[in-house]
């Protein structure tokens, strides 16, 4: 089995992919980037499906919609460009498969966030640890792995546009003076395209993405650290000469590389930009570049003109994936994590009648209590009514300490808390066994639970990072801020600034831990089982890591008193 540590050379015109994206009981979406305009064909058994490429800024893409499959079926597939076979590669990995959902089987979901595009050699592992996604891919490809997940959910920071590897910086230097703004950060669409290629072309990860359906949502580093954290930071960066091109390129590339594949065929058909692709009849390849730029500019100035969030139901599980970045309102008088349209959309989908209601949001809804109080206090002193010295201090702390999670948008926190409680109390249909937030971002993992003795369990499960660990000294700082003396002190500060008390209290029941890891969640019928896995070096060979369990959480249905587990010291 080939396990090279750098990106593969193009395979006869196939630059990136195939990525297996949205899959349901009878349909599958397969995404590719190619070296030229062509017709992309996916063959599965005796059947074939085709799509013409569309262009954007000199690149070529296609999304092939595979339909008419049998529920619960597993079929190997191949990819052809203008009739020439280009996938699978003969590199020792198994055939890529389309496994449709089985309506009679409880779903299994992998999730995680925060993954840097660093080489998988000894030097890369020394600075950034072993890539948990790659370690899981190698385990999946080996005999005896057991049941694969039905999908993987990437909860933000799939790429780091503002913290680039030496490989990415070499590419930048070949195009422009890296000493001029924005320096080693990304500038335009061409650099985003190269960054995605670095992130997704390692042989093991490329195979995993070709055979494991994926869903994604952005966080700040997909664009830039603390993107949309406050109105003052937004106005400041908009004054630079490079930000407009960066933002337009980041949103446009996100639509192509990540967002398109999140949607079902029906949802995609409602996207005006996709309809331009689907309705194009030639002659020649559609150039979507100008429309993509206009779209990205409109989304930035009119966030309610497009929805990045999406919802999926399968088995007894509903998954609602929320945009907690682009849908923000930053005006201090109307500050909100979700604009009115986004909140109304969420409100409509928060219903009972499922075994489990999962809410995927890159930023944890239930932060550790200490950090929650600090962030709510910081928002209060940063508001325009608190005077200039307090506002200045609050904004400085917000930027330095990344105080811009749900707790720092108290209006939205209180509204979503109300909605979630109504679901858990059975006021929106039969109460689920659990209402569970799935999140990343904070670079440590944990499970928290709201303290309540009735109705659904309300939980927060975090898996972060996949590959970008905190330096050791920052782990102790993060633990102290989140779990130590900051808890009573933060609560006191929040009361002093008249921050509304949370409508409930929550407690840590598992964690924290700081490993690179990928989590696997499964509906057991009597609750959720979640396992966190990390990669470990074997026999001093960085190219062939093994897989080790970091933590296990059995989140059974309603119980009277949650068991509190002792928190380990930061690793």
N, C-alpha and C positions, 0 to 999 in steps of 0.2 A: 504494500500500500504506500503510495507516494504521500509524503507529508512535508513538502517544501515549505519554507518559512516566509517566502515572498510571493507577490502576485504572479499568476501564471501569464505566459505569453498568450496573445489572442489565438483562439482556436478557429482557424479557417474563417475568420470574419466575426466570430462571436467574442465581443469585448468583455461583457459582463453578464452574469446569469448563466442559465435560467434561474429565476427566482419563482418558487411556487408561492403564490399569494393567497387570495381569498378562495377557500374551498368549502363547499357545503355538501349536501347529500347527492347532488347530481351535476354540479358545475365546479370548474377550477379555472383560475386565472394564472397565466404564466407570462412573466415579464422578462425581456431581454434588452440589452444594448448591443448594437452591431456596428461593424466598421464601415458599412455602406448601406445605401438604400436598397431594400430587397423585400421579398416575401418570406415571412417566417412561418414555418409549418411545424406543428406538434403532432406526432403520431403516437397513438396509444392502441395497441392491438391492431386491428384492421382499419381503424378509423383515423381520420386526420382533420385538423382544424387549421385555418390559415388567417394571417393578418398582415397587411402591408405596414412597413415602418413609417413613422412620422419623424420629421426633423426638428431639432431645436438647437440653435447656436452651433451648428456644425456637427452635431451628434445625431445618432439615429436610434430610435427606440420602437419597440412593439409590445403590445399586450395581447396575447392570444387567449380568447375566451373558449374554453373547452366545455362542451355541454353534452347532455344526454347520457351521462354515466350512471352506473347502478349504485344505489346507496350501499355503503359498507364494502365497496369493492376496492381492490388494490391492483394497480396496473402500472408496469414500467412504461416510461415514455422516452421518446427521442425528439431532438430538435433538428430541423433542416433549414438552411438558408438558400433560397432559390433552388430547392431540390437536393442540395449537397448536405449530407449529415455532418453536424458539428458537435453534437452532444448525444450520449455521454462521452467523456474522455476515457482513454484507456490508461487510467492512473491508479488502478487498484481499488478504487472505491466501488461500492455496490451500485447497481442501476438506480437512477432517480425514479421515484414512485409518485403516483397520484393516489392517495388514499382518501376516498370520499367518506363523509361522516356516516356513521351507523346510528340511526335514530334510537336503536334499542340499547346503546352502550353509553354509560356515563362518560362525559368528556374529561380529557386530561390536557392541561394547559401549562406550558413553560412560560416563565416571565423573568424579566430583569431589565436593567438600564445601565447606562454609562459605560461605553466601551470605546477605548482609544485604538487608533489604527497604528500600532507599533509593531515592528517585526517580531516574529515568534521565535527568535533565537535566544541564546543565553543572555546577551546584553539586554534585550527587550524584556525578558522575564525578570531580570534583576531589578530593573527600574519600575516595571508596571505589573509584575507578577504574571502567572500563567493565565491565558485567556480561558475563562470558564466555558464560554461558548464553544471554543475549539476543542477543549477537552471532552465536552459532552458530545460533540460531533464524532470524535474518534471512538468514543464508547458506543454511540449509536451504530457506527459502521462495523463494529466488531461483532462476531457471533455471540449469542447469548445475552444481549443487552436487555431483552425483555420488551415490553410494550413501549412503543414510541409515543410521544405526545401527539395530540391531534392538531396542535398549533403552538406557535411561540409568539408572545406579545412583548415587543420591545418598547419600553416606557420612557423613551427620551434619550438624547445624547447618543444617537446611533453614530454620528460623526462629530468631531470637535473642530469647528471652523476657526476657533480662536487659540487653540493649543496644538500646534502641528508637529509631526514627527520630522526627523532629519530627512527621510525620503520625500515627504511633502515639500519641505523647504528647498531641497535640490530641484524639484520641479518648478517651484516659484522662481528660483534664481535664473532658470533658463528662459523665463518669460519677461521678468522685470527686475528692477533694482529692489532688493529685499530690504534695503535700509530706508526706503521711502514708505510712507503710510499706504496701506495698513501693515507693513512689515511682514512678519512671518505668518500673519493671519490671512485668511482667504479674501480674495478681492472680487472675483467674478465667476460666472457660470463654468468656465473652463477649469478653474481650480476646484470647484465643487465636484465636477465630474471626475477629476483625478482622485480626489479624496474618497469618493464612494468606491472607486475601483480599488484603492488601497484597502478599504475597510472590508470588502466583500469578495476578494479574489484569491485569498489563501485557499489551497485545494480542499482542506477539511471543511472550512466554513462555507466555501462555495457549494460543496456537495450537500451540506446540511440545509442550506437555503434553497437548494433545488428540490428537496424532498420533504421538507417540513414546512407546512403552510405558515406564513408569517403575517402579523398585523403590527402596526407601528404608530407612534405619535411622537411629535417633536418635543424637546425641552429647550432650554436657553442655548446650550452649546452648539446645537444644530445651526444656530444663527450667531449668537455671541453671549458670553457670560452675563447673566442678569438681564437678559433681553426683556424689555417691558416691565421693569421692576417699579419705576416711578416716572412721573411726568417730567421731573427735572433731569433725570438721567436720559430720558428719551430726547428731550430738547437739546441736551448737550451733544449727544452723538450725532444728531441730525445736522449739526453745524459743520461736521467734518466733510471733506471733499470726497470721501470714499464710501460713506455709509449707504447712500442710496443704491449704488450698484451692488454692494454686498447684500443688502436686504432683499432686493429684487431677485438676485441670483439665488440666494438661499431659499426663498419661498418658491421660486419657479422650479428649482431642482428638487425641492421637497415634494412638490406636486407630482413630478415625474417619477422619482426614485422611490418614494415612500407612499404618498397618499393614494395614488391610483389603485394600487393593489389592495388597499384596505377595504375597498368597496365591493359589494355584490354587483353582478351585471345590471340589475335593476337600478341600484343606487348610482352606479357609474353613468347609466343612460340619462340621468337627471342633471349631470354635470355639464354646463354649457361648453366648457373647454374640451371635454371629452367628445361631445357631440360633433365638434369640428373635425376631430380625428375619425370618428365612426362614420360620418357622412361623406367624407372625402372620396371622390371617385376618380381623381386624376385630372389631367395627365400629370405624371410625375409624383414625387413624394411631397406631402403637405409640409410646409415650413411653419411650425407652430411658434417659432421664436418671438415675433412681434406681439402676437396675442398673449403669449406667456408673460412677457414683460408688462403689458397693460393689465393683465390679471393680477400680477403680484403688486403692482402699484395701487390698484383699487383695493385689494385685500388689506394693505397696510393702512390706507387712509379711511376705508370704510369696512372695518372688521366684520360687520354684520352682513356684508354682501356674500360671504362664503362661509360654510361650516366645515371645519376640519374634524370635528367629533363624529363618531359613528356608533352604531349599536348592532349587536349580533345575538341571536338566540340559537342555542343548540342543546338538545336533550332537555334537562330540567334547569338549565343555566342561562341567565341573561348576562351579557357583558356589555357595559356602556363605557366607551373610551372617550374621555373628555380632553378637549383642548384647554389647558390652563395657562396658555401663553399669549396667543394671538387674540383671544376673545376678551382680553382685559379692558377695563375702563380705568384710566389713570388720573383723571381729574380728581383732586382731593375731595370735592363735594359729591362726587358720584363714584368714588373709587370702588371697583368690584373685580373679582377674579373672572366672573362671567357676565357678559353684557346681557341685557334683558332678553334678547332673542335666544341666546345660548341657555340661559336659565330656564326659559319656557320650554325649550327642546328637552332639556334634562328632566324637567318636571313631568312631562308627558310620558317619559320612558321609565320613571321610577315607580314600578308597580310590583305587587306581590304575585303569587301564583306560580313562582319558580322555586325549585329547591334552594338555589343560591342566586343572589343578585350581586354581581361583581361590578365594581366601578374602577376602571383603570384611569388613573390620573398621575402624571409624571411626578407631581409634588405630593408628598404624603398629606392626607387630610388630617390625620391624627398624628401630629408631631409628638415627640416626648414632651411631657407637660411643661418642663422647665423652658424648653425652647419655644413652646406655644405662648407662654406668658411673656417672654422677652419680645417676641415678634409683635404681639398685640400691643404691648406697651410702646414699642418703637413706632408703630403706625400712628398711635395716638399723639405722640409728641411731634411727629413729622407733619401733622395736619396743619393747615394754614391758620387755624384758630389758636395755635399754641404759642405764637410769637416767633420771631426770627431766630434767637439763639437755640431754642428747643428744636425748631424745625431743622436748622443746620446740623445739630448734633444727631438728630434722628436719621436724617438722610445719609450722613457720613457712616453711621453704624450700619444702616441698611445695606450700603454698598460694600463695606469692608467685611461684614459677617454674613452676607447673603440672606438677609432677613426679609424674604419676600415670598413666603409660602402662604398657604390658606389662612394661617393665623394672622398674617399681615394684611388680610383683606376681610376684616371682621364682618362686614355686611354680608358677603358671600358665604363666609363660614357659618353664620347663624342661619341663613336661608337654607343651605344644603343640609345642615344639621336637622332642621325642622322636617325637611322632606324625608330624610333617611329614617328619622324616628317614626314618622307616620307609616312608612313601609314596614318597619320592624314591629310596630304595634298592630298591624293588620288593618289599618285604616285605608289602605289602597289595594285591597285584595288579600287573599290568604297570605299570612306572614311567611316569608322564606325561612329556612333553617338558619341561614346567615345572610347578612349584608356585609360584604367585605370589600374594602378599598385595597387595590393593588397599586403599589407605587415604587419609585426609585429615588434618584437625585441626591440623597444625603450622604452617600458613600459609606453607609453602614446599614445592616439589616436587622429587623426586629419584627415582633408581633405585639400589637396592643389591642386591648378590648375595652369597650365602654362598659361601665359598671351599671348593670340593670338586672333585675331578677325575673323578667318576664319577656315574652315575645322573642323575636329573632335575636341572635347574637350579632352585635355590630363590631367588626374587627378591622384592623389595619395590618396588612402584611407588606413588608418592604423587602425588595431584593436589589441591592446596590452595593458595589458596582459589579458589572460583568468583567471589566478589566480597566481599572483606574483607581487603585487603592489609595487611601489617605496616607501620607507620611506618618510614621509612628508617633511623633510628638503631637500631631494634630488629632490623632485618635483620642488621646487623653483629654485634650481641650474640648473636643466634640462631646465626649462622654460627660465631662464636668458641666458643660453648658446645658446639656439635655437632661441629665439624670441626677446631677449633684446638687450643690447649694443653690444653683439657679432656680430650682423648683419653688422653694418658699420665697426667695428673694424676688423672682419674676412675678409670682402671684401678688406680692406686696406692691411692686411697681405698677402692675396692671390696675390694681384697686385704686392707687393714688391718682391715676390718670382717668379714672371712671370708665375703664373698658368694661363692657358688659360681660358678666360671667358666662362661661360656656354653659350650654343647657344641660350638660352632663359631665361626668368625670370619667377618665379612662386610666388604665394602668398597663404597664409593661408586663406581658406574660411570657415573652421569649426574647432573649437577646440582651444587649446588642452584640453583633460580631462584625468584623471588618474585612473579611476575606473577599477576594474576587469570587463571585458565585452566580449560579443560575438556579432558579427555583422551579420546581414542578408541583403543580396543584392538581388535585384530583377529587372529584365528587365521589365519595365512598357510599353514598346512600344515607348515611347517618351523620353526615358532616363533611368537612373538608380535611384532606390530608395534604400537608405541604412539606416538601423536602428541598433543602438547599444543598447544591453540589459545588465543589471547587476542584480545580485541576491541581495535581501534584506531580512533581518530577519523579521519574522512575529511572534508576540506574544511571543518573547523571545525564539523561538524554532529553534535552529541552523540546525536541521535535515530537516526542511520543509521550505526553503526559498521561497519567492515569486520572481516575475520577474518585473523589472521596466525599462522603456525606459530611456536611458541616453541622447541620441542625435538622431536626424533625419536629413538626408541630401537628398534633392531632386535634382538630378543631371540631369536636363533636357538636351535636345539636344541643339546645338549651340545657344548661346545668345551673344549679343554684348558686354555687360559689366558685368562681374561676380560681384555678390553682396558680399561684404566682411562683414562677421559677426564678431561682437566683441568677442574677446577671453576671456573666463571666467578666473578668478583667479584659480590657482591650488587648487583642492579640498583637 
